[in-house]
Amino acid sequence: MAKKPATSEEKSKRLRERIALSLPVKVYGRETLQHDWSEMSRLVDVTPFGARLRITRPTEVGRLLLLTMAMPRPLRCFDHVEDQYRVWSLVRNVKLLDPAANKGALLEIGVAFVGKRPPRSFEIDPRRRYEIAQSSVEAGLWSVREEAGPLLSEVSTTDKRKETRHTIPIEVLIEVFDDKQEVSASEKTVTENISAQGAAVFTSLDLSPGQFVNVSSEIYGVKALAVVRSRRVGPEGIPRLHLEFIGSEWPL
């Protein structure tokens, strides 16, 4: 009996099936126009359209990273004759890891391959976040667009959040890291309000939107990675940091 030809839906599904492949990969990230970083890692699994891997540096959903690897040619969407496959990749999901139990890895990330070059806006501000615009099976890559609304816009006290912020003063330690991932500054402070997804904390630290910090509570035994969304000064003259937790939620 003749084998029934595969439908376009079946072909598309097969292209997206994950292949376990522990392939060495160089990861390049650019935090600001003045600061970039790179590290070696290994893929966990891969498809022609994306991959999963672990990194020791902080990042967040929507950031762009450059991956360089000796990708098997049947899985490539371009540069089939080059030894190394260099592809810009969009972070789609983030999972927080215990570095002590994962050889120093801080995060497990899933990325979508988006092409040979980043958007022009990335060259102006590498902290820009993007989202998937549309997919193309023929091109084999995702296309990206900037997230709707102002980039890393200030979180006002009147904005509508998905989760209610609770006005709870929790003592926390904020740790800021330098280019070498060493603590460059720290501050013991309290939260103005907090939810499972983020918090506002009183601060004397001068941090910019897009910077990463560790937030921990000795009393509750909680430690979380967070990104600064904004810094504002309240009506009484005290600055606040508005933080969003990455890869995990704060257990309220």
Backbone hydrogen bonds in HBPLUS format (Angstrom, degrees):
<---DONOR---> <-ACCEPTOR-->    atom                        ^
c    i                          cat <-CA-CA->   ^        H-A-AA   ^      H-
h    n   atom  resd res      DA  || num        DHA   H-A  angle D-A-AA Bond
n    s   type  num  typ     dist DA aas  dist angle  dist       angle   num
A0011-LYS N   A0007-THR O   2.98 MM   4  6.30 157.6  2.03 152.7 159.0     1
A0012-SER N   A0008-SER O   2.96 MM   4  6.10 157.8  2.01 143.2 149.0     2
A0013-LYS N   A0009-GLU O   2.97 MM   4  6.15 155.9  2.02 144.1 150.8     3
A0014-ARG N   A0010-GLU O   2.96 MM   4  6.14 152.0  2.04 144.2 151.7     4
A0015-LEU N   A0011-LYS O   3.01 MM   4  6.26 150.0  2.11 146.3 154.0     5
A0016-ARG N   A0012-SER O   3.27 MM   4  6.49 136.9  2.47 138.7 149.1     6
A0016-ARG N   A0013-LYS O   3.18 MM   3  5.22 131.6  2.43  94.4 107.1     7
A0017-GLU N   A0014-ARG O   3.27 MM   3  5.24 162.9  2.30 101.1 106.2     8
A0019-ILE N   A0046-VAL O   2.83 MM  27  5.23 154.2  1.90 140.7 149.3     9
A0046-VAL N   A0019-ILE O   2.95 MM  27  5.23 144.8  2.08 128.7 138.9    10
A0023-LEU N   A0021-LEU O   2.94 MM   2  5.55 133.0  2.17 104.7  90.6    11
A0043-LEU N   A0023-LEU O   2.89 MM  20  5.19 157.1  1.94 137.5 142.8    12
A0025-VAL N   A0041-SER O   2.88 MM  16  5.29 160.5  1.92 135.6 135.8    13
A0041-SER N   A0025-VAL O   2.82 MM  16  5.29 155.9  1.87 155.8 163.9    14
A0026-LYS N   A0068-THR O   2.89 MM  42  5.08 170.8  1.90 151.4 153.1    15
A0068-THR N   A0026-LYS O   2.98 MM  42  5.08 148.9  2.07 142.1 150.5    16
A0027-VAL N   A0039-GLU O   2.82 MM  12  5.40 174.7  1.82 169.3 170.0    17
A0039-GLU N   A0027-VAL O   2.98 MM  12  5.40 144.2  2.11 142.9 154.1    18
A0028-TYR N   A0066-LEU O   2.88 MM  38  4.99 153.5  1.95 146.2 153.8    19
A0066-LEU N   A0028-TYR O   2.94 MM  38  4.99 166.5  1.96 146.4 150.3    20
A0029-GLY N   A0037-TRP O   2.92 MM   8  5.35 164.0  1.95 145.6 150.7    21
A0037-TRP N   A0029-GLY O   2.84 MM   8  5.35 156.5  1.89 157.9 158.9    22
A0031-GLU N   A0035-HIS O   2.99 MM   4  5.70 131.5  2.24 139.5 154.0    23
A0032-THR N   A0035-HIS O   3.22 MM   3  5.07 172.2  2.22 140.8 142.9    24
A0044-VAL N   A0052-ARG O   2.64 MM   8  5.31 172.9  1.64 154.4 151.8    25
A0052-ARG N   A0045-ASP O   2.95 MM   7  5.41 153.0  2.02 155.2 151.4    26
A0047-THR N   A0050-GLY O   2.83 MM   3  5.33 158.3  1.88 162.5 158.7    27
A0113-PHE N   A0049-PHE O   2.79 MM  64  5.31 163.1  1.82 128.2 134.1    28
A0051-ALA N   A0111-VAL O   3.05 MM  60  5.47 146.5  2.16 135.5 145.0    29
A0111-VAL N   A0051-ALA O   2.87 MM  60  5.47 168.3  1.88 161.8 165.7    30
A0053-LEU N   A0109-ILE O   3.08 MM  56  5.66 156.5  2.13 155.7 163.0    31
A0109-ILE N   A0053-LEU O   2.83 MM  56  5.66 159.0  1.88 167.5 174.2    32
A0055-ILE N   A0107-LEU O   2.93 MM  52  5.50 154.2  2.00 150.5 159.0    33
A0106-LEU N   A0055-ILE O   2.81 MM  51  6.02 142.3  1.95 130.7 141.0    34
A0107-LEU N   A0055-ILE O   3.06 MM  52  5.50 168.8  2.07 160.0 162.8    35
A0063-ARG N   A0060-GLU O   3.26 MM   3  5.98 163.5  2.28 140.5 140.3    36
A0062-GLY N   A0091-VAL O   2.91 MM  29  5.36 165.6  1.93 142.2 145.6    37
A0130-TYR N   A0062-GLY O   2.75 MM  68  4.66 151.2  1.84 120.3 128.3    38
A0091-VAL N   A0063-ARG O   2.95 MM  28  5.58 172.7  1.96 168.4 170.8    39
A0065-LEU N   A0089-SER O   2.86 MM  24  5.21 160.4  1.90 151.4 158.1    40
A0089-SER N   A0065-LEU O   2.66 MM  24  5.21 159.4  1.70 163.0 170.2    41
A0067-LEU N   A0087-VAL O   3.04 MM  20  5.45 179.1  2.04 144.1 143.8    42
A0087-VAL N   A0067-LEU O   2.93 MM  20  5.45 158.4  1.97 155.9 161.7    43
A0069-MET N   A0085-TYR O   3.09 MM  16  5.29 151.8  2.17 130.4 138.4    44
A0085-TYR N   A0069-MET O   2.65 MM  16  5.29 174.7  1.65 158.2 160.1    45
A0075-LEU N   A0072-PRO O   2.94 MM   3  5.66 154.6  2.01 123.1 130.9    46
A0076-ARG N   A0073-ARG O   3.08 MM   3  5.18 161.1  2.11 108.8 114.8    47
A0082-GLU N   A0079-ASP O   3.41 MM   3  5.42 152.4  2.49  98.9 106.5    48
A0088-TRP N   A0115-GLY O   2.80 MM  27  5.43 162.2  1.83 176.7 170.4    49
A0114-VAL N   A0088-TRP O   2.80 MM  26  5.67 178.9  1.80 159.8 159.4    50
A0090-LEU N   A0112-ALA O   2.78 MM  22  5.10 161.4  1.81 150.7 150.9    51
A0112-ALA N   A0090-LEU O   2.86 MM  22  5.10 153.1  1.93 139.2 146.5    52
A0092-ARG N   A0110-GLY O   2.75 MM  18  5.56 168.4  1.76 159.8 163.1    53
A0093-ASN N   A0110-GLY O   3.37 MM  17  5.18 152.1  2.45 135.9 137.2    54
A0110-GLY N   A0093-ASN O   3.03 MM  17  5.18 158.5  2.08 138.2 142.0    55
A0095-LYS N   A0108-GLU O   2.84 MM  13  5.08 143.1  1.97 146.8 157.9    56
A0108-GLU N   A0095-LYS O   2.87 MM  13  5.08 157.7  1.92 146.7 154.3    57
A0096-LEU N   A0247-GLY O   3.34 MM 151  4.62 162.6  2.37 116.4 111.2    58
A0097-LEU N   A0106-LEU O   2.83 MM   9  5.13 166.1  1.85 146.6 142.1    59
A0101-ALA N   A0098-ASP O   2.97 MM   3  5.50 139.8  2.13 115.6 126.3    60
A0102-ASN N   A0099-PRO O   3.24 MM   3  4.98 152.1  2.32  95.3 103.6    61
A0104-GLY N   A0099-PRO O   2.81 MM   5  4.12 159.2  1.85 146.3 139.1    62
A0105-ALA N   A0102-ASN O   2.95 MM   3  5.37 167.0  1.97 120.9 123.6    63
A0142-TRP N   A0113-PHE O   3.20 MM  29  6.34 171.7  2.21 162.4 159.8    64
A0122-PHE N   A0119-PRO O   3.02 MM   3  5.47 145.4  2.15 110.1 119.7    65
A0123-GLU N   A0120-ARG O   3.05 MM   3  5.48 136.3  2.24 108.5 119.1    66
A0124-ILE N   A0121-SER O   3.15 MM   3  5.21 139.0  2.33  96.6 108.0    67
A0125-ASP N   A0121-SER O   3.11 MM   4  6.44 159.2  2.16 150.9 155.8    68
A0128-ARG N   A0125-ASP O   3.13 MM   3  5.87 163.8  2.16 123.7 126.0    69
A0147-GLU N   A0129-ARG O   3.24 MM  18  6.10 164.7  2.26 135.8 134.3    70
A0131-GLU N   A0145-ARG O   2.75 MM  14  5.54 159.3  1.79 164.7 172.0    71
A0145-ARG N   A0131-GLU O   2.89 MM  14  5.54 155.7  1.95 160.5 168.6    72
A0133-ALA N   A0143-SER O   2.86 MM  10  5.57 171.3  1.87 137.0 140.0    73
A0143-SER N   A0134-GLN O   3.24 MM   9  5.81 164.2  2.26 173.1 174.6    74
A0140-GLY N   A0136-SER O   2.86 MM   4  5.87 141.4  2.01 139.9 152.0    75
A0159-ASP N   A0156-SER O   3.42 MM   3  5.53 171.5  2.43 105.2 107.7    76
A0166-HIS N   A0194-ILE O   2.74 MM  28  5.25 174.1  1.74 145.7 144.2    77
A0168-ILE N   A0166-HIS O   2.86 MM   2  5.62 122.3  2.20 113.1  96.2    78
A0194-ILE N   A0166-HIS O   2.89 MM  28  5.25 147.4  2.00 134.2 143.9    79
A0191-THR N   A0170-ILE O   3.06 MM  21  5.30 142.2  2.20 127.9 138.6    80
A0172-VAL N   A0189-THR O   2.88 MM  17  5.56 165.4  1.90 144.7 149.5    81
A0189-THR N   A0172-VAL O   2.93 MM  17  5.56 166.4  1.95 162.3 166.8    82
A0173-LEU N   A0216-SER O   2.80 MM  43  5.24 152.9  1.87 148.3 157.2    83
A0216-SER N   A0173-LEU O   3.09 MM  43  5.24 152.2  2.17 139.1 147.6    84
A0174-ILE N   A0187-GLU O   2.84 MM  13  5.20 171.3  1.84 154.8 156.7    85
A0187-GLU N   A0174-ILE O   2.89 MM  13  5.20 142.6  2.04 144.0 153.6    86
A0175-GLU N   A0214-ASN O   2.97 MM  39  5.07 158.4  2.02 144.9 150.3    87
A0214-ASN N   A0175-GLU O   3.01 MM  39  5.07 158.0  2.06 141.2 148.1    88
A0176-VAL N   A0185-ALA O   2.79 MM   9  5.14 173.8  1.80 160.5 159.5    89
A0184-SER N   A0176-VAL O   2.76 MM   8  5.73 156.1  1.81 146.3 154.6    90
A0178-ASP N   A0182-GLU O   2.86 MM   4  5.56 154.9  1.92 151.1 157.4    91
A0181-GLN N   A0178-ASP O   3.00 MM   3  5.26 159.1  2.04 118.3 119.5    92
A0202-PHE N   A0190-VAL O   3.25 MM  12  6.22 159.0  2.29 176.3 172.1    93
A0192-GLU N   A0200-ALA O   2.64 MM   8  5.42 166.3  1.65 147.3 152.4    94
A0193-ASN N   A0200-ALA O   3.42 MM   7  5.43 157.6  2.48 135.2 139.0    95
A0200-ALA N   A0193-ASN O   3.00 MM   7  5.43 163.2  2.03 145.8 147.9    96
A0195-SER N   A0198-GLY O   2.81 MM   3  5.38 153.3  1.88 173.4 170.4    97
A0250-TRP N   A0196-ALA O   2.93 MM  54  4.48 159.0  1.97 122.9 127.6    98
A0245-PHE N   A0197-GLN O   2.82 MM  48  5.52 159.7  1.86 140.2 146.9    99
A0199-ALA N   A0243-LEU O   3.02 MM  44  5.25 149.8  2.11 129.7 138.0   100
A0243-LEU N   A0199-ALA O   2.76 MM  44  5.25 175.5  1.76 173.9 173.5   101
A0201-VAL N   A0241-LEU O   2.94 MM  40  5.33 155.4  2.01 147.0 154.1   102
A0241-LEU N   A0201-VAL O   2.83 MM  40  5.33 156.1  1.88 152.5 159.8   103
A0203-THR N   A0239-PRO O   3.09 MM  36  5.67 158.4  2.14 137.8 137.3   104
A0211-GLN N   A0208-SER O   3.19 MM   3  5.96 159.5  2.23 145.8 145.8   105
A0210-GLY N   A0228-VAL O   2.77 MM  18  5.35 163.9  1.79 149.4 151.8   106
A0228-VAL N   A0211-GLN O   2.81 MM  17  5.44 162.8  1.84 161.8 167.8   107
A0213-VAL N   A0226-ALA O   2.90 MM  13  5.40 161.6  1.94 148.9 153.1   108
A0226-ALA N   A0213-VAL O   2.87 MM  13  5.40 159.1  1.92 167.7 167.5   109
A0215-VAL N   A0224-ALA O   2.78 MM   9  5.20 167.7  1.79 161.1 164.7   110
A0224-ALA N   A0215-VAL O   2.72 MM   9  5.20 159.0  1.76 154.4 162.0   111
A0217-SER N   A0222-VAL O   2.76 MM   5  5.21 155.1  1.82 151.9 157.2   112
A0221-GLY N   A0217-SER O   2.82 MM   4  5.64 119.7  2.19 136.5 152.0   113
A0222-VAL N   A0217-SER O   3.15 MM   5  5.21 147.7  2.26 138.7 145.6   114
A0246-ILE N   A0225-LEU O   2.77 MM  21  5.47 163.0  1.80 149.4 148.4   115
A0227-VAL N   A0244-GLU O   2.91 MM  17  5.43 153.8  1.98 145.3 151.5   116
A0244-GLU N   A0227-VAL O   3.02 MM  17  5.43 154.5  2.08 147.9 156.0   117
A0229-ARG N   A0242-HIS O   2.77 MM  13  5.52 169.5  1.78 167.4 169.4   118
A0242-HIS N   A0230-SER O   2.90 MM  12  5.25 172.5  1.90 154.6 154.4   119
A0232-ARG N   A0240-ARG O   3.02 MM   8  5.41 151.2  2.10 145.3 154.0   120
A0240-ARG N   A0232-ARG O   2.65 MM   8  5.41 151.5  1.73 163.4 173.8   121
A0234-GLY N   A0238-ILE O   2.95 MM   4  5.40 178.0  1.95 136.2 135.6   122
A0237-GLY N   A0234-GLY O   2.89 MM   3  5.27 163.0  1.92 118.0 122.2   123
